Amino acid sequence: MPKTLERYQKCSYGGPDTAIQNKENELVQSSRNEYLKLKARVENLQRTQRNLLGEDLGSLGIKDLEQLEKQLDSSLRHIRSTRTQHMLDQLTDLQRKEQMLCEANKCLRRKKLEESSQQMQGQMWEQHAANLLGYDQLRQSPHQQQAPHHGGNGFFHPLDPTTEPTLQIGYTQEQINNACVAASFMPTWLP
């Protein structure tokens, strides 16, 4: 009976333990195989990297050297195309900025022109007003005339004949006075 029970326990309880151990062994074995594959691949990549850097070239054959040359050429073409694309992108960006600056410059010039035309128009109005003021002062009678306005807005400085003498080269003061008196009379032959 104990042998029967022992066999029963082995069959009932021993079977699954063996299956679990078999699965664990298979998992360990597949992990070990994957590790070895990855290790070989890393070594191959490191060797390729050294070859690309110009190291360990003595052990390579002609086919390997030709393949290495093709890899270098394709890498160089890729780098050049990437650099060219980057430069074209920068050029496009700079052209866009240049266009924006030109437009801003045009707006500023237009604004400056408008301001200068407004300023000139204001100066013309001031000058016109000063001319009218001077004309009105000349039309006023001597007892209504105010003292001369010097300096005012800087555009009109009326001359006062009593305070500022006029310069007449070649004439004496008496001849100038006689000419003024004669000019105030109308000739007889005029209607």
Contacts in CASP RR format, 6 or more apart in sequence:
PFRMAT RR
TARGET T0000
AUTHOR 0000-0000-0000
METHOD contacts of the structure
MODEL  1
MPKTLERYQKCSYGGPDTAIQNKENELVQSSRNEYLKLKARVENLQRTQR
NLLGEDLGSLGIKDLEQLEKQLDSSLRHIRSTRTQHMLDQLTDLQRKEQM
LCEANKCLRRKKLEESSQQMQGQMWEQHAANLLGYDQLRQSPHQQQAPHH
GGNGFFHPLDPTTEPTLQIGYTQEQINNACVAASFMPTWLP
47 56 0 8 1.000
50 56 0 8 1.000
51 57 0 8 1.000
51 60 0 8 1.000
51 64 0 8 1.000
51 68 0 8 1.000
52 68 0 8 1.000
52 71 0 8 1.000
52 72 0 8 1.000
57 65 0 8 1.000
60 68 0 8 1.000
123 155 0 8 1.000
126 153 0 8 1.000
126 155 0 8 1.000
127 155 0 8 1.000
127 156 0 8 1.000
130 153 0 8 1.000
130 155 0 8 1.000
130 156 0 8 1.000
131 156 0 8 1.000
133 149 0 8 1.000
133 156 0 8 1.000
134 156 0 8 1.000
134 158 0 8 1.000
137 145 0 8 1.000
137 146 0 8 1.000
137 158 0 8 1.000
138 158 0 8 1.000
140 146 0 8 1.000
148 158 0 8 1.000
148 160 0 8 1.000
148 163 0 8 1.000
149 158 0 8 1.000
150 157 0 8 1.000
151 157 0 8 1.000
159 166 0 8 1.000
166 176 0 8 1.000
168 176 0 8 1.000
171 179 0 8 1.000
END
